[in-house]
Amino acid sequence: MKWAGGKRQLLPQLRRFYPASFNRYVEPFFGSGAVFFDLHTSGRLAGHQAVLIDSNPDLIGLYETVRDAHDAVAAELDQLAAAHAIDARAHYFAVRDTQFNPLREQRRQTDGRIAYTPALAAMFIYLNRTGFNGLFRVNASGEFNVPPGRYERPKIADRDKLARAASALGAPGIELRYGSFESVLDVARADDFIYFDPPYAPLTRTASFTSYTAPRFGHDDQVRLQQVIVALAERNCHVLASNSSADEIADLYERNAAALAAGMRTIRVPARRAINSNAARRGPVDEFVMTNVAGH
């Protein structure tokens, strides 16, 4: 998946803080799953259980369906790709407005989960691969409203990648959960490795993009997240988190007595900001990595 804030480009920095040994792996903001797939591909998850949590019901529904029926998803994607090649813009809007959004609402359950089908999963991937910058954004009514992107030949159907994702997600001991980041407190035990990749705190008042799900992730949420991270560090979990280098994040970790007492360190690392409507502003920035794991 393309995903705002996806960590593929930050992996070389994050790998420095993977613990040498750990019990289970837990990721409370699963998103595009870059760290999970990196750990799986490198063999570091062999023999380990993993709990992958996200509050976005579309993501969890998608991953469950790819895990359980990737061949059916691939067949649906082939049809979407063929129609896209005929009239890309018209097809995008037709899928988004007359198929994807209505079906999502029909399949939404009372607990907020969405019972995904292979057709719905394929539409999600199609819109992700052809929408503007790969964003997933919903309006106040919960409708996906990202406009089409401008791609000459987008890679829509990739059977090999689907099969590899299904294999990783379907490995023994891997569990997908729909829930809030705070549910990690019910899961994590000492010696577990936990990676947090929340919606980043904005560097400026106009830079905020936290609408991966309808509720926004604001300062109060960042405070609650910090309290969870401190609690897990005090529980002797291996904690790794990333965020922007905004002053509010520095206040919560770099200059916070509770975080420091729990053994959390804040490291400034170079990154590249890839999501911006102005291509000239997609460039190098500093981000924070917060961890109680010794670097290497």
Contacts in CASP RR format, 6 or more apart in sequence:
PFRMAT RR
TARGET T0000
AUTHOR 0000-0000-0000
METHOD contacts of the structure
MODEL  1
MKWAGGKRQLLPQLRRFYPASFNRYVEPFFGSGAVFFDLHTSGRLAGHQA
VLIDSNPDLIGLYETVRDAHDAVAAELDQLAAAHAIDARAHYFAVRDTQF
NPLREQRRQTDGRIAYTPALAAMFIYLNRTGFNGLFRVNASGEFNVPPGR
YERPKIADRDKLARAASALGAPGIELRYGSFESVLDVARADDFIYFDPPY
APLTRTASFTSYTAPRFGHDDQVRLQQVIVALAERNCHVLASNSSADEIA
DLYERNAAALAAGMRTIRVPARRAINSNAARRGPVDEFVMTNVAGH
1 31 0 8 1.000
1 32 0 8 1.000
1 62 0 8 1.000
1 125 0 8 1.000
1 128 0 8 1.000
2 32 0 8 1.000
2 128 0 8 1.000
2 129 0 8 1.000
2 133 0 8 1.000
2 134 0 8 1.000
2 135 0 8 1.000
3 31 0 8 1.000
3 32 0 8 1.000
3 134 0 8 1.000
3 136 0 8 1.000
4 133 0 8 1.000
4 134 0 8 1.000
4 135 0 8 1.000
4 136 0 8 1.000
4 209 0 8 1.000
4 212 0 8 1.000
4 275 0 8 1.000
5 32 0 8 1.000
5 197 0 8 1.000
5 200 0 8 1.000
5 274 0 8 1.000
5 275 0 8 1.000
6 31 0 8 1.000
6 32 0 8 1.000
6 33 0 8 1.000
6 34 0 8 1.000
6 197 0 8 1.000
7 14 0 8 1.000
7 32 0 8 1.000
7 33 0 8 1.000
7 34 0 8 1.000
7 35 0 8 1.000
7 197 0 8 1.000
7 242 0 8 1.000
8 32 0 8 1.000
8 34 0 8 1.000
9 271 0 8 1.000
9 272 0 8 1.000
9 274 0 8 1.000
10 242 0 8 1.000
10 269 0 8 1.000
10 271 0 8 1.000
10 287 0 8 1.000
11 34 0 8 1.000
11 35 0 8 1.000
11 38 0 8 1.000
13 269 0 8 1.000
13 270 0 8 1.000
13 271 0 8 1.000
13 289 0 8 1.000
14 35 0 8 1.000
14 195 0 8 1.000
14 240 0 8 1.000
14 242 0 8 1.000
14 289 0 8 1.000
15 38 0 8 1.000
16 295 0 8 1.000
16 296 0 8 1.000
17 240 0 8 1.000
17 289 0 8 1.000
17 291 0 8 1.000
17 293 0 8 1.000
17 295 0 8 1.000
18 39 0 8 1.000
18 44 0 8 1.000
18 193 0 8 1.000
18 240 0 8 1.000
18 293 0 8 1.000
19 193 0 8 1.000
19 238 0 8 1.000
19 293 0 8 1.000
22 48 0 8 1.000
22 191 0 8 1.000
22 192 0 8 1.000
22 193 0 8 1.000
22 238 0 8 1.000
23 48 0 8 1.000
23 189 0 8 1.000
23 190 0 8 1.000
23 191 0 8 1.000
23 192 0 8 1.000
23 193 0 8 1.000
24 48 0 8 1.000
24 49 0 8 1.000
24 50 0 8 1.000
24 51 0 8 1.000
24 189 0 8 1.000
24 192 0 8 1.000
24 193 0 8 1.000
25 36 0 8 1.000
25 39 0 8 1.000
25 45 0 8 1.000
25 48 0 8 1.000
25 49 0 8 1.000
25 50 0 8 1.000
25 51 0 8 1.000
25 192 0 8 1.000
25 193 0 8 1.000
25 194 0 8 1.000
25 195 0 8 1.000
26 50 0 8 1.000
26 51 0 8 1.000
26 52 0 8 1.000
26 53 0 8 1.000
26 184 0 8 1.000
26 187 0 8 1.000
26 188 0 8 1.000
26 192 0 8 1.000
26 193 0 8 1.000
26 194 0 8 1.000
26 195 0 8 1.000
27 33 0 8 1.000
27 35 0 8 1.000
27 36 0 8 1.000
27 50 0 8 1.000
27 51 0 8 1.000
27 52 0 8 1.000
27 53 0 8 1.000
27 194 0 8 1.000
27 195 0 8 1.000
27 196 0 8 1.000
27 197 0 8 1.000
28 53 0 8 1.000
28 54 0 8 1.000
28 180 0 8 1.000
28 181 0 8 1.000
28 183 0 8 1.000
28 184 0 8 1.000
28 194 0 8 1.000
28 196 0 8 1.000
29 53 0 8 1.000
29 54 0 8 1.000
29 181 0 8 1.000
29 196 0 8 1.000
29 197 0 8 1.000
29 198 0 8 1.000
29 199 0 8 1.000
30 36 0 8 1.000
30 52 0 8 1.000
30 53 0 8 1.000
30 54 0 8 1.000
30 59 0 8 1.000
30 60 0 8 1.000
30 63 0 8 1.000
30 176 0 8 1.000
31 54 0 8 1.000
31 56 0 8 1.000
31 59 0 8 1.000
31 197 0 8 1.000
31 212 0 8 1.000
33 52 0 8 1.000
35 195 0 8 1.000
35 197 0 8 1.000
36 45 0 8 1.000
36 50 0 8 1.000
36 52 0 8 1.000
36 168 0 8 1.000
37 165 0 8 1.000
37 168 0 8 1.000
39 45 0 8 1.000
40 168 0 8 1.000
40 171 0 8 1.000
41 168 0 8 1.000
45 171 0 8 1.000
47 172 0 8 1.000
48 173 0 8 1.000
49 173 0 8 1.000
49 174 0 8 1.000
49 175 0 8 1.000
50 173 0 8 1.000
50 174 0 8 1.000
50 175 0 8 1.000
51 175 0 8 1.000
51 177 0 8 1.000
51 187 0 8 1.000
52 63 0 8 1.000
52 169 0 8 1.000
52 174 0 8 1.000
52 175 0 8 1.000
52 176 0 8 1.000
52 177 0 8 1.000
53 177 0 8 1.000
53 178 0 8 1.000
53 179 0 8 1.000
53 180 0 8 1.000
53 181 0 8 1.000
53 183 0 8 1.000
53 184 0 8 1.000
53 187 0 8 1.000
54 60 0 8 1.000
54 177 0 8 1.000
54 178 0 8 1.000
54 179 0 8 1.000
55 178 0 8 1.000
55 179 0 8 1.000
55 180 0 8 1.000
55 181 0 8 1.000
55 213 0 8 1.000
56 136 0 8 1.000
56 212 0 8 1.000
56 213 0 8 1.000
57 108 0 8 1.000
57 112 0 8 1.000
57 113 0 8 1.000
57 114 0 8 1.000
57 178 0 8 1.000
58 104 0 8 1.000
58 114 0 8 1.000
58 116 0 8 1.000
58 124 0 8 1.000
58 136 0 8 1.000
58 144 0 8 1.000
59 136 0 8 1.000
60 113 0 8 1.000
60 176 0 8 1.000
60 177 0 8 1.000
60 178 0 8 1.000
61 113 0 8 1.000
61 114 0 8 1.000
61 115 0 8 1.000
61 116 0 8 1.000
61 121 0 8 1.000
61 178 0 8 1.000
62 116 0 8 1.000
62 121 0 8 1.000
62 124 0 8 1.000
62 125 0 8 1.000
63 165 0 8 1.000
63 169 0 8 1.000
63 176 0 8 1.000
64 116 0 8 1.000
64 176 0 8 1.000
65 73 0 8 1.000
65 116 0 8 1.000
65 117 0 8 1.000
65 118 0 8 1.000
65 120 0 8 1.000
65 121 0 8 1.000
66 73 0 8 1.000
66 121 0 8 1.000
66 162 0 8 1.000
66 165 0 8 1.000
66 166 0 8 1.000
66 169 0 8 1.000
67 165 0 8 1.000
67 166 0 8 1.000
67 169 0 8 1.000
67 170 0 8 1.000
67 176 0 8 1.000
68 166 0 8 1.000
69 118 0 8 1.000
69 121 0 8 1.000
70 162 0 8 1.000
70 163 0 8 1.000
70 165 0 8 1.000
70 166 0 8 1.000
72 118 0 8 1.000
73 118 0 8 1.000
73 121 0 8 1.000
73 122 0 8 1.000
73 125 0 8 1.000
73 162 0 8 1.000
74 122 0 8 1.000
74 157 0 8 1.000
74 159 0 8 1.000
74 162 0 8 1.000
75 118 0 8 1.000
76 118 0 8 1.000
76 119 0 8 1.000
76 121 0 8 1.000
76 122 0 8 1.000
76 123 0 8 1.000
77 122 0 8 1.000
77 125 0 8 1.000
77 126 0 8 1.000
77 156 0 8 1.000
77 157 0 8 1.000
77 162 0 8 1.000
78 157 0 8 1.000
79 122 0 8 1.000
80 91 0 8 1.000
80 95 0 8 1.000
80 122 0 8 1.000
80 123 0 8 1.000
80 126 0 8 1.000
80 156 0 8 1.000
80 157 0 8 1.000
81 126 0 8 1.000
81 156 0 8 1.000
81 157 0 8 1.000
83 91 0 8 1.000
84 91 0 8 1.000
84 92 0 8 1.000
84 126 0 8 1.000
84 130 0 8 1.000
84 154 0 8 1.000
84 156 0 8 1.000
88 130 0 8 1.000
88 148 0 8 1.000
89 148 0 8 1.000
92 127 0 8 1.000
92 130 0 8 1.000
92 131 0 8 1.000
92 148 0 8 1.000
92 149 0 8 1.000
93 148 0 8 1.000
95 123 0 8 1.000
95 126 0 8 1.000
95 127 0 8 1.000
96 127 0 8 1.000
96 144 0 8 1.000
96 146 0 8 1.000
99 123 0 8 1.000
100 120 0 8 1.000
100 123 0 8 1.000
100 124 0 8 1.000
100 127 0 8 1.000
100 144 0 8 1.000
101 143 0 8 1.000
101 144 0 8 1.000
103 117 0 8 1.000
103 119 0 8 1.000
103 120 0 8 1.000
103 123 0 8 1.000
104 114 0 8 1.000
104 120 0 8 1.000
104 144 0 8 1.000
107 114 0 8 1.000
107 115 0 8 1.000
107 116 0 8 1.000
107 117 0 8 1.000
107 120 0 8 1.000
108 114 0 8 1.000
109 115 0 8 1.000
111 178 0 8 1.000
112 178 0 8 1.000
113 178 0 8 1.000
114 120 0 8 1.000
116 124 0 8 1.000
125 156 0 8 1.000
126 156 0 8 1.000
127 144 0 8 1.000
127 146 0 8 1.000
128 134 0 8 1.000
128 136 0 8 1.000
129 154 0 8 1.000
129 155 0 8 1.000
129 156 0 8 1.000
130 148 0 8 1.000
130 149 0 8 1.000
130 151 0 8 1.000
130 154 0 8 1.000
130 156 0 8 1.000
131 146 0 8 1.000
131 147 0 8 1.000
131 148 0 8 1.000
131 149 0 8 1.000
132 146 0 8 1.000
132 147 0 8 1.000
132 148 0 8 1.000
132 149 0 8 1.000
133 149 0 8 1.000
133 274 0 8 1.000
133 275 0 8 1.000
134 146 0 8 1.000
135 146 0 8 1.000
135 275 0 8 1.000
136 144 0 8 1.000
136 146 0 8 1.000
136 212 0 8 1.000
137 144 0 8 1.000
137 145 0 8 1.000
137 146 0 8 1.000
137 211 0 8 1.000
137 212 0 8 1.000
138 144 0 8 1.000
138 145 0 8 1.000
138 211 0 8 1.000
138 213 0 8 1.000
138 214 0 8 1.000
139 145 0 8 1.000
139 214 0 8 1.000
140 214 0 8 1.000
141 214 0 8 1.000
142 214 0 8 1.000
168 174 0 8 1.000
169 176 0 8 1.000
177 183 0 8 1.000
181 196 0 8 1.000
181 198 0 8 1.000
181 225 0 8 1.000
181 228 0 8 1.000
182 224 0 8 1.000
182 228 0 8 1.000
184 194 0 8 1.000
184 228 0 8 1.000
184 232 0 8 1.000
185 228 0 8 1.000
185 231 0 8 1.000
185 232 0 8 1.000
188 194 0 8 1.000
188 232 0 8 1.000
188 235 0 8 1.000
188 237 0 8 1.000
189 235 0 8 1.000
189 237 0 8 1.000
190 235 0 8 1.000
190 236 0 8 1.000
190 237 0 8 1.000
191 236 0 8 1.000
191 237 0 8 1.000
191 238 0 8 1.000
192 237 0 8 1.000
192 238 0 8 1.000
193 237 0 8 1.000
193 238 0 8 1.000
193 240 0 8 1.000
194 232 0 8 1.000
194 237 0 8 1.000
194 238 0 8 1.000
194 239 0 8 1.000
194 240 0 8 1.000
195 240 0 8 1.000
195 241 0 8 1.000
196 225 0 8 1.000
196 229 0 8 1.000
196 239 0 8 1.000
196 240 0 8 1.000
196 241 0 8 1.000
196 242 0 8 1.000
197 241 0 8 1.000
197 242 0 8 1.000
198 217 0 8 1.000
198 221 0 8 1.000
198 222 0 8 1.000
198 225 0 8 1.000
198 241 0 8 1.000
198 243 0 8 1.000
199 209 0 8 1.000
199 210 0 8 1.000
199 212 0 8 1.000
199 217 0 8 1.000
199 218 0 8 1.000
200 210 0 8 1.000
200 243 0 8 1.000
200 244 0 8 1.000
200 246 0 8 1.000
200 287 0 8 1.000
201 218 0 8 1.000
201 219 0 8 1.000
201 222 0 8 1.000
201 243 0 8 1.000
201 244 0 8 1.000
201 246 0 8 1.000
201 248 0 8 1.000
201 249 0 8 1.000
202 208 0 8 1.000
202 209 0 8 1.000
202 210 0 8 1.000
202 244 0 8 1.000
202 246 0 8 1.000
203 244 0 8 1.000
203 245 0 8 1.000
203 246 0 8 1.000
203 285 0 8 1.000
208 216 0 8 1.000
209 275 0 8 1.000
210 216 0 8 1.000
210 217 0 8 1.000
210 218 0 8 1.000
219 248 0 8 1.000
222 243 0 8 1.000
222 248 0 8 1.000
222 249 0 8 1.000
222 252 0 8 1.000
223 252 0 8 1.000
226 252 0 8 1.000
226 253 0 8 1.000
226 256 0 8 1.000
226 259 0 8 1.000
229 239 0 8 1.000
229 241 0 8 1.000
229 259 0 8 1.000
229 264 0 8 1.000
229 290 0 8 1.000
230 258 0 8 1.000
230 259 0 8 1.000
230 262 0 8 1.000
230 264 0 8 1.000
232 239 0 8 1.000
233 239 0 8 1.000
233 259 0 8 1.000
233 262 0 8 1.000
233 263 0 8 1.000
233 264 0 8 1.000
233 292 0 8 1.000
234 262 0 8 1.000
238 292 0 8 1.000
238 293 0 8 1.000
239 264 0 8 1.000
239 290 0 8 1.000
239 291 0 8 1.000
239 292 0 8 1.000
239 293 0 8 1.000
240 289 0 8 1.000
240 290 0 8 1.000
240 291 0 8 1.000
240 293 0 8 1.000
241 289 0 8 1.000
241 290 0 8 1.000
241 291 0 8 1.000
242 287 0 8 1.000
242 288 0 8 1.000
242 289 0 8 1.000
242 290 0 8 1.000
243 249 0 8 1.000
243 287 0 8 1.000
243 288 0 8 1.000
243 290 0 8 1.000
244 285 0 8 1.000
244 287 0 8 1.000
244 288 0 8 1.000
245 268 0 8 1.000
245 285 0 8 1.000
245 286 0 8 1.000
245 287 0 8 1.000
245 288 0 8 1.000
249 288 0 8 1.000
250 266 0 8 1.000
250 288 0 8 1.000
252 259 0 8 1.000
253 259 0 8 1.000
253 264 0 8 1.000
253 266 0 8 1.000
253 288 0 8 1.000
253 290 0 8 1.000
254 266 0 8 1.000
254 288 0 8 1.000
259 290 0 8 1.000
262 292 0 8 1.000
263 292 0 8 1.000
264 290 0 8 1.000
264 291 0 8 1.000
264 292 0 8 1.000
265 290 0 8 1.000
265 291 0 8 1.000
265 292 0 8 1.000
266 288 0 8 1.000
266 289 0 8 1.000
266 290 0 8 1.000
267 288 0 8 1.000
267 289 0 8 1.000
267 290 0 8 1.000
267 291 0 8 1.000
268 286 0 8 1.000
268 287 0 8 1.000
268 288 0 8 1.000
269 286 0 8 1.000
269 287 0 8 1.000
269 288 0 8 1.000
269 289 0 8 1.000
270 284 0 8 1.000
270 285 0 8 1.000
270 286 0 8 1.000
270 287 0 8 1.000
271 284 0 8 1.000
271 285 0 8 1.000
271 286 0 8 1.000
271 287 0 8 1.000
272 282 0 8 1.000
272 283 0 8 1.000
272 284 0 8 1.000
272 285 0 8 1.000
273 281 0 8 1.000
273 282 0 8 1.000
273 283 0 8 1.000
273 284 0 8 1.000
273 285 0 8 1.000
274 282 0 8 1.000
275 282 0 8 1.000
276 282 0 8 1.000
END
